[in-house]
Amino acid sequence: MKLIIYSLLCFVMLSCGNDKSTTEVFWVSGFKTTCDVGTGLSDCLLISKSERLDQAEWELFYSAIEGFNFEEGYLKKVEVEVTQKKDTVPDDASALEYTFIKELETVPDTRIELNCDWILQSIGEELINQDTVTPSLSFNFEDMRISGNGGCNVFNGTIESIGLSTLSLGKVLNTLRICEYQDLEDKYLNILQECTNFNVENETLTLHGEDKLPKLVYRKMAKTSHKTRIHDIWTVARIGGYPLNRMVSLPRLEVNTTEMKIYGNDGCNDYFGTLTSLTESEIAVGGIGSTRKMCDDMEVPNRFNEALTKIGSYRFDKQFLIFDDEDGKEILAFIKTD
């Protein structure tokens, strides 16, 4: 009997020994990013165990924190309980369980301000002619990537790391169209990869190099709920309020809000341009260029191209996309191309 009791006590003691837990304190990022948790892709937290946020090094956190309330845009310093899982776990899964104890500190995560679309204003002190070429930059923290337009070619790259004011970008890859402003595009993309610091103030993003001098300055592009709706291929139905004769070659317009570009054909020549602004009602197009063929009838192409330079706002009227001038007068009306 004594032997049985002794054995039970040993078993209880060993069991209790396996249930020992510890506590940890770390910062949780104000955004999540996609990661591979072994069983597939998931949204993972980013954490840092650094005491000072300005020196924080962020790492993916593949486990859940039971009881923790994640809030996008806020850095949270938390205390958690860490215990060993009792059940057998797969080789590619964590053997630890995390339980939220308390929140020690909360501050805004200013990095979230980067996570949008930006239009380049200047390279150093050199202002960019918005009517000629308009490079852009977009941040996507979910995929930890950047993308944009160099003024002609589309580019994308990885975000290797991003601190509260520092960033490290991976290699930027771009399409290879030969463009009129190729020198400017090459200069922009080369400088972009050299940037190591950033700050955002009054909807202006400034990227700095290691010398802390401003390298690239952007303004924030306003978001619009129409971004998906206008992203389509359209055919002109009216110019200046007057319907077009369908026996002529009708100008076409493709709006690509992913690249923030427009493409199309004016009824004779192919054209392209950059969307420099797109809000709920305002639209601005810059950097318009085209091929230069001469066709038998240039009346419609000339009227269309003239109207294209006067666009100030847009609206939808049933199936029509309508562009107005600065006085609110209709200058172009399009119908969606099936």
GUGUMI-165116 format. One record per residue: residue in three letters; x, y, z of N, C-alpha, C, O in turn. Coordinates in steps of 0.1 Angstrom, whole numbers, plus 5000, padded with zeros to 4 digits. Layout:
ALA:X:Y:Z:X:Y:Z:X:Y:Z:X:Y:Z
...
END
This chain:
MET:5008:4988:5000:5000:5000:5000:5009:5013:5000:5006:5022:4993
LYS:5019:5012:5008:5028:5024:5009:5035:5026:4995:5037:5037:4991
LEU:5038:5015:4989:5045:5016:4976:5036:5023:4965:5040:5031:4957
ILE:5023:5019:4966:5013:5025:4957:5012:5040:4959:5012:5048:4950
ILE:5011:5044:4972:5009:5058:4976:5022:5066:4971:5021:5077:4966
TYR:5034:5060:4974:5046:5066:4970:5047:5069:4955:5051:5079:4950
SER:5042:5059:4947:5042:5059:4933:5033:5070:4928:5036:5078:4918
LEU:5021:5072:4934:5012:5082:4931:5017:5096:4933:5015:5105:4925
LEU:5024:5098:4944:5030:5110:4948:5041:5114:4938:5041:5126:4934
CYS:5049:5105:4933:5059:5107:4923:5053:5112:4910:5058:5121:4904
PHE:5042:5105:4906:5035:5108:4894:5030:5122:4894:5031:5130:4885
VAL:5023:5126:4906:5018:5139:4907:5029:5150:4907:5027:5160:4901
MET:5040:5147:4913:5051:5157:4914:5057:5159:4900:5060:5170:4896
LEU:5058:5148:4892:5064:5148:4879:5054:5156:4870:5058:5164:4861
SER:5041:5153:4872:5031:5160:4864:5031:5175:4866:5030:5183:4857
CYS:5032:5179:4879:5033:5193:4882:5045:5200:4877:5045:5211:4872
GLY:5056:5192:4877:5069:5197:4871:5067:5200:4856:5073:5210:4852
ASN:5060:5192:4849:5058:5194:4835:5048:5206:4832:5049:5212:4821
ASP:5040:5210:4842:5031:5221:4840:5036:5235:4844:5029:5245:4844
LYS:5049:5235:4848:5055:5248:4852:5054:5258:4840:5056:5254:4828
SER:5052:5271:4843:5050:5281:4833:5060:5293:4837:5064:5294:4848
THR:5062:5301:4827:5070:5313:4829:5063:5324:4823:5052:5323:4817
THR:5068:5336:4825:5062:5348:4819:5072:5355:4810:5084:5355:4813
GLU:5067:5362:4800:5075:5370:4791:5069:5383:4789:5056:5385:4790
VAL:5077:5393:4785:5072:5406:4782:5078:5410:4768:5090:5409:4766
PHE:5069:5414:4759:5074:5419:4746:5064:5429:4740:5053:5430:4744
TRP:5069:5436:4730:5060:5445:4722:5053:5437:4711:5059:5429:4704
VAL:5041:5441:4708:5033:5435:4696:5031:5447:4686:5027:5458:4690
SER:5035:5444:4674:5033:5454:4663:5019:5458:4661:5010:5451:4664
GLY:5017:5470:4655:5004:5475:4652:4998:5470:4638:4988:5475:4634
PHE:5005:5460:4632:5000:5454:4620:5004:5440:4619:5014:5436:4625
LYS:4997:5432:4612:5000:5418:4610:5005:5416:4596:5004:5424:4587
THR:5012:5404:4594:5017:5401:4580:5015:5387:4577:5014:5378:4587
THR:5014:5383:4565:5012:5369:4561:5024:5361:4563:5035:5365:4561
CYS:5022:5349:4569:5033:5340:4572:5029:5325:4570:5017:5322:4569
ASP:5038:5317:4569:5036:5302:4567:5037:5296:4581:5048:5295:4586
VAL:5026:5291:4586:5026:5284:4599:5027:5269:4599:5025:5262:4609
GLY:5031:5264:4587:5033:5250:4586:5021:5243:4579:5023:5234:4571
THR:5009:5246:4584:4997:5241:4578:4991:5249:4567:4981:5246:4562
GLY:4998:5260:4564:4993:5269:4554:4996:5284:4558:5003:5286:4568
LEU:4991:5293:4550:4993:5307:4552:4984:5313:4562:4972:5308:4563
SER:4988:5322:4571:4980:5328:4581:4985:5342:4584:4995:5346:4579
ASP:4977:5350:4591:4981:5363:4595:4988:5362:4608:4983:5358:4618
CYS:5001:5366:4608:5009:5365:4620:5012:5379:4627:5013:5389:4620
LEU:5013:5379:4640:5018:5391:4647:5033:5392:4645:5040:5383:4641
LEU:5038:5405:4647:5052:5407:4647:5055:5412:4662:5047:5420:4667
ILE:5066:5407:4668:5069:5410:4681:5083:5415:4682:5092:5412:4674
SER:5086:5422:4693:5100:5427:4696:5102:5426:4711:5094:5430:4719
LYS:5113:5420:4715:5116:5419:4729:5126:5430:4734:5131:5429:4745
SER:5128:5439:4725:5137:5451:4729:5130:5460:4739:5117:5461:4738
GLU:5137:5465:4748:5131:5475:4758:5128:5488:4751:5117:5494:4754
ARG:5137:5493:4742:5135:5505:4735:5129:5503:4722:5134:5496:4713
LEU:5118:5510:4719:5111:5509:4706:5119:5514:4694:5119:5509:4683
ASP:5127:5524:4697:5135:5530:4686:5147:5520:4682:5153:5522:4672
GLN:5149:5510:4690:5159:5500:4687:5153:5486:4685:5160:5476:4684
ALA:5140:5486:4683:5133:5473:4682:5137:5466:4669:5137:5471:4658
GLU:5139:5453:4671:5140:5444:4659:5128:5434:4659:5126:5427:4669
TRP:5121:5434:4648:5108:5427:4648:5109:5414:4642:5117:5412:4632
GLU:5102:5404:4648:5103:5390:4643:5089:5385:4642:5080:5389:4650
LEU:5086:5376:4633:5073:5369:4632:5070:5361:4644:5079:5354:4650
PHE:5058:5361:4648:5053:5354:4660:5042:5344:4655:5031:5348:4651
TYR:5045:5331:4655:5037:5321:4648:5026:5316:4656:5018:5308:4652
SER:5025:5319:4669:5015:5314:4678:5004:5324:4681:5006:5336:4678
ALA:4993:5319:4686:4982:5328:4691:4985:5332:4705:4992:5324:4712
ILE:4980:5343:4710:4980:5347:4724:4966:5347:4729:4958:5356:4726
GLU:4963:5337:4737:4949:5336:4742:4945:5348:4751:4952:5351:4760
GLY:4934:5354:4747:4929:5365:4755:4935:5379:4751:4931:5389:4756
PHE:4944:5379:4741:4950:5392:4737:4941:5399:4726:4936:5392:4717
ASN:4939:5412:4728:4931:5419:4718:4940:5428:4709:4945:5438:4713
PHE:4942:5423:4697:4950:5430:4687:4943:5442:4682:4931:5441:4679
GLU:4949:5454:4681:4944:5466:4676:4953:5471:4665:4964:5475:4668
GLU:4948:5472:4653:4956:5477:4642:4960:5492:4645:4951:5500:4648
GLY:4973:5495:4642:4977:5509:4644:4982:5512:4658:4986:5523:4661
TYR:4983:5502:4667:4987:5504:4681:4998:5494:4685:4996:5482:4683
LEU:5009:5499:4690:5019:5490:4696:5016:5488:4710:5012:5497:4718
LYS:5016:5475:4714:5013:5471:4728:5024:5463:4734:5029:5453:4729
LYS:5028:5468:4746:5037:5461:4754:5029:5452:4764:5021:5457:4772
VAL:5031:5439:4763:5022:5429:4770:5031:5419:4778:5042:5417:4775
GLU:5024:5414:4789:5030:5404:4797:5022:5391:4794:5009:5392:4795
VAL:5028:5380:4791:5021:5368:4788:5027:5356:4796:5038:5356:4800
GLU:5018:5346:4798:5022:5334:4804:5026:5324:4794:5018:5322:4784
VAL:5037:5317:4795:5041:5307:4785:5042:5293:4792:5048:5291:4802
THR:5034:5284:4786:5034:5270:4791:5037:5260:4780:5034:5263:4768
GLN:5042:5249:4784:5045:5238:4775:5032:5231:4772:5024:5228:4781
LYS:5029:5228:4759:5017:5221:4755:5018:5206:4760:5029:5200:4759
LYS:5007:5201:4765:5007:5187:4770:5006:5177:4758:5011:5166:4759
ASP:4998:5181:4748:4996:5172:4737:5008:5172:4728:5016:5182:4727
THR:5010:5161:4720:5020:5160:4710:5017:5170:4699:5006:5171:4694
VAL:5027:5177:4695:5026:5187:4684:5034:5183:4672:5044:5177:4673
PRO:5030:5187:4660:5038:5185:4648:5052:5191:4649:5054:5201:4657
ASP:5061:5186:4641:5075:5192:4642:5075:5206:4638:5084:5214:4643
ASP:5066:5211:4629:5067:5224:4624:5058:5234:4632:5055:5245:4627
ALA:5052:5229:4643:5044:5238:4651:5050:5241:4664:5059:5234:4669
SER:5046:5252:4671:5052:5256:4684:5047:5246:4695:5035:5242:4695
ALA:5056:5243:4704:5053:5235:4715:5049:5243:4727:5046:5238:4738
LEU:5048:5256:4725:5044:5265:4736:5030:5271:4734:5026:5274:4723
GLU:5024:5274:4746:5011:5281:4745:5013:5295:4753:5020:5295:4763
TYR:5006:5305:4747:5008:5318:4753:4994:5323:4757:4984:5322:4750
THR:4994:5329:4769:4981:5334:4775:4984:5348:4780:4993:5351:4787
PHE:4975:5357:4775:4976:5371:4779:4974:5373:4794:4965:5368:4800
ILE:4983:5381:4800:4982:5384:4814:4977:5399:4816:4967:5401:4822
LYS:4985:5408:4811:4981:5422:4812:4989:5431:4801:4999:5427:4796
GLU:4983:5442:4799:4988:5452:4790:4996:5462:4798:4991:5468:4807
LEU:5009:5464:4794:5018:5473:4802:5018:5487:4796:5020:5497:4803
GLU:5017:5488:4783:5018:5501:4776:5012:5500:4762:5013:5490:4756
THR:5006:5511:4758:5001:5512:4744:5005:5526:4738:5003:5536:4744
VAL:5010:5525:4726:5014:5538:4719:5010:5536:4704:5009:5524:4699
PRO:5007:5547:4697:5004:5545:4683:5015:5539:4675:5027:5543:4677
ASP:5012:5531:4665:5022:5525:4656:5022:5534:4644:5014:5532:4635
THR:5031:5544:4643:5031:5554:4632:5034:5547:4619:5032:5554:4608
ARG:5040:5535:4619:5043:5529:4606:5031:5526:4597:5031:5526:4585
ILE:5019:5525:4604:5007:5522:4597:5003:5533:4587:4996:5531:4577
GLU:5009:5546:4589:5006:5557:4580:5013:5554:4566:5009:5560:4556
LEU:5023:5546:4566:5030:5543:4553:5021:5534:4544:5023:5534:4532
ASN:5012:5526:4550:5005:5516:4543:4994:5521:4534:4982:5519:4536
CYS:4999:5529:4523:4989:5535:4514:4997:5538:4501:5008:5533:4499
ASP:4991:5546:4492:4997:5550:4480:5003:5564:4481:4997:5573:4487
TRP:5015:5566:4474:5022:5578:4475:5026:5583:4461:5030:5574:4453
ILE:5025:5596:4458:5030:5601:4445:5042:5610:4448:5043:5618:4457
LEU:5052:5607:4440:5065:5614:4441:5064:5629:4438:5059:5632:4427
GLN:5070:5637:4447:5070:5652:4445:5084:5657:4441:5085:5666:4432
SER:5094:5651:4447:5107:5656:4444:5118:5645:4446:5116:5636:4455
ILE:5129:5646:4439:5140:5637:4442:5151:5647:4447:5156:5655:4439
GLY:5154:5646:4460:5162:5656:4466:5155:5670:4465:5144:5671:4470
GLU:5161:5679:4459:5155:5693:4458:5149:5694:4444:5144:5705:4440
GLU:5150:5684:4435:5145:5685:4422:5131:5681:4421:5127:5670:4423
LEU:5122:5691:4418:5108:5689:4417:5104:5681:4405:5111:5682:4394
ILE:5094:5672:4406:5090:5664:4395:5079:5671:4388:5069:5676:4394
ASN:5080:5673:4375:5069:5679:4367:5057:5669:4366:5057:5659:4359
GLN:5047:5673:4374:5035:5664:4374:5028:5662:4361:5020:5653:4359
ASP:5030:5672:4352:5023:5671:4339:5031:5662:4329:5026:5659:4318
THR:5043:5658:4333:5051:5650:4324:5052:5636:4329:5050:5627:4321
VAL:5057:5634:4341:5059:5620:4346:5056:5620:4361:5060:5629:4368
THR:5050:5609:4366:5047:5609:4380:5050:5595:4386:5041:5587:4386
PRO:5062:5593:4391:5065:5580:4398:5056:5579:4411:5052:5589:4417
SER:5054:5567:4415:5046:5564:4427:5052:5553:4435:5062:5547:4431
LEU:5046:5551:4447:5051:5541:4456:5039:5537:4465:5032:5545:4470
SER:5038:5524:4467:5027:5518:4476:5034:5508:4485:5042:5500:4481
PHE:5029:5509:4498:5034:5499:4508:5022:5489:4511:5011:5493:4512
ASN:5026:5477:4512:5016:5466:4516:5022:5458:4527:5031:5449:4525
PHE:5018:5461:4540:5024:5454:4551:5019:5440:4552:5026:5431:4558
GLU:5007:5437:4547:5002:5423:4548:5011:5413:4541:5014:5402:4546
ASP:5017:5417:4529:5026:5409:4522:5040:5413:4523:5049:5407:4518
MET:5043:5424:4531:5056:5430:4533:5063:5432:4519:5074:5428:4516
ARG:5055:5440:4511:5060:5443:4498:5058:5458:4495:5049:5465:4501
ILE:5066:5463:4485:5063:5476:4479:5060:5474:4465:5064:5464:4459
SER:5053:5484:4459:5050:5484:4444:5049:5498:4440:5048:5507:4448
GLY:5048:5500:4427:5045:5513:4422:5048:5515:4407:5049:5505:4400
ASN:5050:5527:4403:5053:5530:4389:5065:5539:4389:5065:5550:4396
GLY:5075:5536:4381:5087:5545:4380:5085:5557:4371:5094:5565:4369
GLY:5073:5559:4366:5070:5569:4356:5066:5563:4343:5061:5570:4334
CYS:5069:5551:4341:5066:5543:4329:5064:5528:4332:5054:5522:4329
ASN:5074:5523:4338:5074:5508:4342:5069:5506:4356:5071:5513:4365
VAL:5062:5494:4357:5057:5490:4370:5068:5483:4377:5076:5475:4371
PHE:5069:5485:4390:5080:5478:4398:5074:5472:4411:5063:5476:4415
ASN:5081:5462:4417:5077:5457:4430:5090:5452:4437:5100:5449:4430
GLY:5089:5450:4450:5100:5446:4458:5096:5442:4471:5084:5443:4475
THR:5105:5437:4480:5101:5432:4493:5106:5442:4504:5115:5450:4501
ILE:5098:5442:4515:5102:5450:4527:5109:5440:4536:5103:5431:4542
GLU:5122:5441:4537:5130:5431:4545:5128:5434:4560:5127:5425:4568
SER:5127:5447:4564:5125:5450:4577:5120:5465:4578:5123:5473:4569
ILE:5112:5468:4588:5108:5482:4590:5106:5485:4605:5098:5478:4612
GLY:5114:5495:4609:5113:5499:4623:5104:5512:4624:5096:5515:4614
LEU:5104:5519:4635:5096:5530:4636:5100:5542:4628:5092:5551:4625
SER:5113:5542:4623:5117:5552:4614:5127:5547:4604:5133:5555:4596
THR:5130:5534:4605:5140:5528:4596:5133:5518:4587:5123:5512:4590
LEU:5139:5515:4575:5134:5505:4566:5146:5499:4558:5156:5506:4556
SER:5144:5487:4554:5154:5480:4545:5146:5473:4535:5137:5465:4537
LEU:5148:5477:4522:5141:5472:4511:5150:5461:4503:5162:5463:4502
GLY:5143:5451:4498:5150:5441:4490:5151:5446:4476:5148:5458:4473
LYS:5156:5438:4467:5158:5441:4453:5145:5445:4447:5135:5438:4448
VAL:5145:5456:4439:5133:5461:4432:5134:5456:4418:5144:5458:4411
LEU:5123:5450:4413:5122:5444:4400:5112:5452:4392:5101:5456:4398
ASN:5114:5455:4380:5105:5463:4372:5104:5458:4358:5112:5450:4353
THR:5092:5462:4351:5091:5458:4337:5101:5466:4329:5107:5475:4334
LEU:5102:5463:4316:5113:5468:4308:5109:5475:4295:5116:5474:4285
ARG:5098:5483:4296:5095:5491:4285:5105:5503:4284:5109:5508:4294
ILE:5108:5506:4272:5117:5518:4269:5108:5530:4270:5098:5531:4262
CYS:5112:5540:4278:5103:5552:4280:5110:5565:4277:5123:5565:4276
GLU:5102:5575:4275:5108:5588:4271:5116:5594:4283:5126:5601:4281
TYR:5112:5591:4295:5119:5596:4307:5126:5585:4314:5126:5584:4326
GLN:5133:5577:4307:5140:5565:4312:5151:5569:4322:5152:5563:4333
ASP:5158:5580:4320:5169:5585:4329:5163:5588:4343:5168:5584:4353
LEU:5151:5595:4343:5145:5598:4356:5140:5586:4363:5142:5585:4375
GLU:5134:5577:4355:5129:5564:4362:5141:5556:4368:5140:5551:4379
ASP:5152:5555:4360:5163:5548:4366:5169:5554:4378:5173:5547:4388
LYS:5170:5567:4378:5175:5575:4390:5166:5573:4402:5170:5570:4413
TYR:5153:5573:4399:5143:5571:4410:5144:5558:4417:5145:5556:4429
LEU:5144:5547:4408:5145:5533:4414:5158:5531:4421:5159:5523:4431
ASN:5169:5536:4416:5182:5534:4422:5182:5541:4436:5187:5535:4446
ILE:5177:5553:4437:5177:5560:4450:5168:5553:4459:5171:5553:4471
LEU:5156:5548:4454:5147:5542:4463:5153:5530:4471:5151:5529:4483
GLN:5161:5522:4464:5168:5511:4471:5178:5515:4481:5183:5507:4490
GLU:5183:5528:4480:5193:5533:4489:5187:5539:4502:5195:5542:4511
CYS:5174:5541:4502:5168:5547:4514:5168:5538:4526:5165:5526:4525
THR:5171:5544:4537:5171:5536:4550:5163:5541:4561:5161:5534:4571
ASN:5158:5553:4559:5150:5560:4570:5138:5567:4564:5137:5570:4552
PHE:5128:5569:4572:5116:5576:4567:5109:5584:4578:5112:5582:4590
ASN:5101:5594:4574:5092:5601:4584:5080:5605:4576:5081:5609:4564
VAL:5069:5606:4583:5056:5610:4577:5051:5622:4585:5050:5621:4597
GLU:5048:5633:4578:5042:5644:4585:5034:5652:4575:5037:5655:4564
ASN:5021:5655:4580:5012:5663:4572:5010:5657:4558:5010:5663:4548
GLU:5008:5643:4558:5005:5635:4546:5016:5636:4536:5014:5635:4524
THR:5028:5639:4541:5040:5639:4533:5050:5629:4538:5053:5628:4550
LEU:5054:5620:4529:5064:5610:4532:5078:5614:4527:5079:5617:4515
THR:5088:5614:4536:5101:5617:4532:5110:5604:4534:5110:5599:4546
LEU:5117:5600:4524:5127:5589:4526:5141:5594:4526:5144:5603:4518
HIS:5149:5590:4535:5162:5595:4537:5172:5583:4535:5169:5571:4535
GLY:5185:5587:4532:5195:5578:4531:5203:5577:4544:5198:5583:4554
GLU:5214:5570:4544:5222:5568:4557:5227:5582:4561:5230:5583:4573
ASP:5229:5591:4552:5234:5605:4556:5223:5613:4562:5225:5625:4566
LYS:5210:5608:4563:5199:5615:4569:5193:5626:4561:5184:5633:4565
LEU:5199:5628:4549:5194:5639:4540:5182:5633:4532:5181:5622:4528
PRO:5172:5642:4529:5160:5638:4522:5164:5634:4508:5171:5641:4500
LYS:5159:5622:4504:5162:5616:4491:5150:5617:4482:5151:5621:4470
LEU:5139:5612:4487:5126:5612:4480:5115:5618:4488:5114:5614:4500
VAL:5107:5626:4482:5096:5632:4490:5083:5630:4482:5082:5632:4470
TYR:5073:5624:4489:5060:5620:4483:5048:5628:4490:5050:5632:4501
ARG:5037:5628:4483:5025:5633:4489:5015:5621:4489:5015:5613:4480
LYS:5007:5620:4499:4997:5609:4501:4986:5610:4490:4981:5621:4488
MET:4983:5599:4484:4972:5599:4475:4959:5595:4482:4959:5584:4489
ALA:4949:5602:4481:4936:5600:4488:4930:5587:4483:4931:5584:4471
LYS:4924:5579:4492:4917:5567:4488:4903:5570:4484:4897:5580:4488
THR:4897:5562:4476:4883:5563:4471:4876:5550:4470:4883:5540:4467
SER:4864:5550:4474:4856:5537:4472:4853:5534:4458:4849:5523:4455
HIS:4856:5543:4449:4853:5541:4434:4865:5534:4428:4865:5532:4416
LYS:4876:5531:4435:4888:5527:4429:4886:5514:4421:4892:5512:4411
THR:4878:5505:4426:4875:5492:4419:4865:5495:4408:4867:5489:4397
ARG:4855:5503:4409:4845:5505:4399:4851:5512:4387:4848:5508:4375
ILE:4860:5521:4388:4866:5529:4377:4877:5521:4370:4880:5523:4359
HIS:4882:5511:4377:4893:5502:4372:4886:5493:4361:4882:5482:4365
ASP:4886:5497:4349:4880:5489:4338:4883:5495:4325:4891:5504:4324
ILE:4878:5489:4314:4880:5494:4300:4867:5501:4296:4856:5495:4297
TRP:4868:5513:4290:4857:5521:4287:4858:5526:4272:4869:5527:4267
THR:4846:5528:4266:4845:5533:4252:4838:5546:4252:4828:5547:4259
VAL:4843:5556:4245:4837:5569:4245:4823:5568:4238:4821:5562:4228
ALA:4813:5575:4245:4799:5576:4240:4796:5590:4236:4789:5592:4226
ARG:4802:5600:4243:4800:5614:4240:4812:5622:4242:4820:5619:4251
ILE:4814:5632:4234:4825:5642:4236:4818:5656:4236:4811:5659:4227
GLY:4821:5663:4247:4814:5676:4248:4799:5675:4249:4792:5685:4246
GLY:4794:5664:4254:4780:5662:4255:4773:5657:4243:4761:5654:4243
TYR:4780:5656:4231:4774:5651:4219:4777:5637:4216:4789:5633:4216
PRO:4767:5628:4213:4770:5614:4209:4779:5613:4197:4778:5622:4188
LEU:4787:5603:4197:4795:5600:4185:4789:5591:4175:4781:5582:4178
ASN:4792:5593:4162:4788:5584:4152:4795:5571:4153:4807:5570:4153
ARG:4787:5561:4155:4793:5547:4158:4800:5541:4145:4805:5530:4146
MET:4799:5548:4134:4806:5544:4122:4821:5547:4122:4828:5542:4114
VAL:4825:5556:4131:4839:5560:4132:4846:5551:4143:4839:5544:4151
SER:4859:5551:4143:4866:5544:4153:4865:5551:4166:4870:5563:4168
LEU:4859:5545:4176:4856:5552:4189:4868:5551:4198:4874:5540:4200
PRO:4872:5562:4204:4883:5562:4214:4880:5552:4226:4868:5551:4230
ARG:4890:5546:4231:4889:5537:4242:4898:5542:4254:4908:5549:4252
LEU:4894:5538:4266:4901:5542:4278:4902:5530:4287:4892:5524:4290
GLU:4914:5527:4292:4916:5517:4302:4921:5524:4315:4932:5530:4314
VAL:4914:5523:4326:4919:5529:4338:4924:5517:4347:4917:5508:4350
ASN:4937:5518:4351:4943:5508:4359:4947:5515:4372:4957:5521:4373
THR:4939:5513:4382:4941:5519:4395:4952:5512:4403:4956:5517:4414
THR:4955:5500:4399:4966:5492:4406:4980:5499:4402:4988:5501:4411
GLU:4981:5502:4390:4993:5509:4385:4992:5524:4386:5002:5531:4384
MET:4980:5529:4388:4977:5543:4387:4981:5549:4374:4987:5559:4373
LYS:4976:5542:4363:4979:5546:4349:4966:5545:4341:4957:5539:4345
ILE:4967:5552:4330:4956:5551:4320:4963:5547:4307:4974:5551:4304
TYR:4955:5539:4299:4960:5535:4285:4948:5536:4276:4936:5537:4280
GLY:4950:5536:4263:4939:5536:4254:4943:5539:4240:4955:5539:4236
ASN:4933:5542:4232:4934:5546:4218:4925:5557:4215:4913:5556:4218
ASP:4929:5567:4209:4921:5579:4206:4913:5578:4194:4906:5588:4190
GLY:4913:5566:4187:4906:5565:4174:4916:5564:4163:4913:5562:4151
CYS:4929:5567:4167:4940:5567:4157:4953:5562:4163:4959:5552:4159
ASN:4957:5569:4174:4969:5566:4181:4967:5560:4195:4957:5563:4202
ASP:4976:5552:4199:4976:5547:4213:4982:5558:4222:4991:5565:4218
TYR:4976:5559:4234:4981:5569:4244:4982:5563:4257:4978:5552:4260
PHE:4989:5570:4266:4991:5565:4280:4993:5577:4289:4996:5588:4284
GLY:4991:5576:4302:4992:5587:4311:4992:5581:4326:4990:5569:4328
THR:4995:5590:4335:4995:5587:4349:4984:5593:4357:4982:5605:4355
LEU:4977:5586:4366:4968:5592:4375:4975:5598:4386:4981:5591:4395
THR:4975:5611:4387:4982:5618:4398:4973:5621:4410:4978:5625:4420
SER:4960:5620:4408:4950:5622:4419:4938:5614:4416:4933:5613:4404
LEU:4932:5607:4426:4920:5600:4424:4913:5600:4438:4916:5592:4447
THR:4902:5608:4439:4894:5609:4452:4880:5604:4448:4878:5597:4438
GLU:4871:5607:4457:4857:5602:4455:4851:5609:4443:4842:5604:4437
SER:4856:5621:4439:4850:5628:4428:4861:5635:4419:4858:5638:4407
GLU:4873:5637:4424:4883:5644:4416:4893:5634:4410:4896:5623:4415
ILE:4897:5637:4398:4907:5629:4390:4916:5638:4383:4911:5648:4377
ALA:4929:5635:4383:4938:5643:4375:4948:5633:4368:4952:5623:4373
VAL:4951:5637:4355:4959:5628:4347:4971:5636:4342:4970:5648:4338
GLY:4983:5631:4344:4995:5637:4340:5004:5628:4331:5001:5616:4330
GLY:5015:5634:4325:5024:5626:4318:5018:5619:4306:5021:5608:4303
ILE:5008:5626:4299:5002:5619:4287:5011:5619:4275:5017:5629:4271
GLY:5013:5607:4270:5021:5606:4257:5013:5597:4248:5003:5590:4251
SER:5017:5597:4235:5010:5589:4225:5019:5586:4213:5030:5592:4211
THR:5015:5576:4205:5021:5574:4192:5017:5586:4183:5008:5594:4187
ARG:5023:5587:4171:5021:5599:4163:5017:5595:4148:5022:5601:4139
LYS:5008:5586:4147:5004:5583:4133:4994:5593:4128:4987:5600:4136
MET:4993:5595:4115:4983:5604:4109:4973:5595:4102:4976:5587:4094
CYS:4961:5597:4106:4950:5589:4101:4941:5597:4091:4942:5610:4091
ASP:4933:5591:4083:4925:5598:4073:4916:5608:4080:4914:5619:4074
ASP:4910:5605:4091:4901:5614:4097:4906:5616:4112:4905:5607:4120
MET:4911:5628:4115:4916:5631:4128:4907:5640:4136:4911:5644:4147
GLU:4895:5642:4132:4885:5651:4139:4883:5645:4153:4884:5652:4163
VAL:4878:5632:4154:4875:5627:4167:4887:5625:4176:4886:5629:4187
PRO:4898:5620:4171:4910:5619:4179:4914:5633:4184:4918:5633:4196
ASN:4914:5643:4176:4918:5656:4181:4909:5662:4192:4913:5667:4202
ARG:4896:5660:4190:4886:5664:4200:4888:5656:4213:4887:5662:4224
PHE:4890:5643:4212:4892:5635:4223:4904:5639:4231:4903:5641:4244
ASN:4915:5641:4224:4928:5644:4231:4927:5658:4238:4933:5660:4249
GLU:4920:5667:4232:4918:5680:4238:4910:5679:4251:4914:5685:4261
ALA:4900:5671:4250:4891:5669:4262:4899:5662:4273:4897:5665:4285
LEU:4907:5653:4269:4915:5645:4279:4923:5654:4288:4926:5651:4300
THR:4928:5665:4283:4937:5674:4290:4929:5683:4299:4935:5690:4308
LYS:4916:5683:4298:4908:5693:4306:4900:5686:4318:4892:5692:4324
ILE:4903:5673:4320:4896:5665:4330:4899:5671:4344:4910:5674:4348
GLY:4888:5673:4352:4889:5678:4365:4882:5670:4376:4887:5669:4387
SER:4871:5663:4372:4864:5655:4381:4857:5644:4373:4857:5644:4361
TYR:4851:5635:4381:4844:5624:4374:4832:5620:4382:4831:5623:4394
ARG:4823:5613:4376:4811:5608:4383:4805:5596:4375:4809:5594:4363
PHE:4796:5589:4381:4789:5578:4375:4775:5581:4373:4768:5586:4383
ASP:4769:5578:4361:4755:5580:4359:4750:5568:4352:4751:5566:4340
LYS:4744:5559:4360:4740:5546:4356:4752:5538:4350:4761:5536:4357
GLN:4751:5535:4337:4762:5527:4331:4773:5536:4326:4783:5531:4321
PHE:4772:5549:4327:4782:5558:4322:4792:5563:4332:4789:5565:4344
LEU:4805:5564:4327:4815:5571:4335:4817:5585:4328:4820:5585:4316
ILE:4815:5596:4335:4815:5609:4330:4826:5617:4336:4828:5618:4348
PHE:4834:5623:4327:4845:5633:4331:4840:5647:4329:4834:5650:4318
ASP:4842:5656:4339:4838:5670:4338:4850:5678:4338:4861:5674:4343
ASP:4849:5691:4333:4860:5700:4334:4860:5707:4348:4852:5703:4356
GLU:4868:5717:4350:4869:5723:4363:4856:5731:4366:4854:5734:4378
ASP:4848:5734:4356:4836:5742:4358:4824:5732:4360:4812:5736:4362
GLY:4827:5719:4360:4816:5709:4362:4808:5706:4349:4798:5700:4350
LYS:4814:5710:4338:4807:5707:4325:4812:5694:4319:4824:5692:4319
GLU:4803:5686:4314:4807:5673:4308:4816:5675:4296:4812:5683:4287
ILE:4827:5668:4296:4836:5668:4284:4837:5655:4278:4840:5654:4266
LEU:4836:5644:4285:4837:5631:4280:4828:5621:4288:4827:5622:4300
ALA:4821:5613:4280:4812:5603:4286:4816:5589:4280:4817:5588:4268
PHE:4819:5579:4289:4822:5566:4285:4812:5556:4289:4805:5558:4299
ILE:4811:5545:4282:4803:5534:4286:4812:5521:4287:4822:5520:4279
LYS:4810:5513:4297:4818:5502:4299:4819:5492:4287:4809:5489:4281
THR:4831:5488:4284:4833:5479:4273:4832:5464:4278:4840:5460:4287
ASP:4823:5456:4272:4822:5443:4276:4833:5434:4271:4833:5422:4273
END
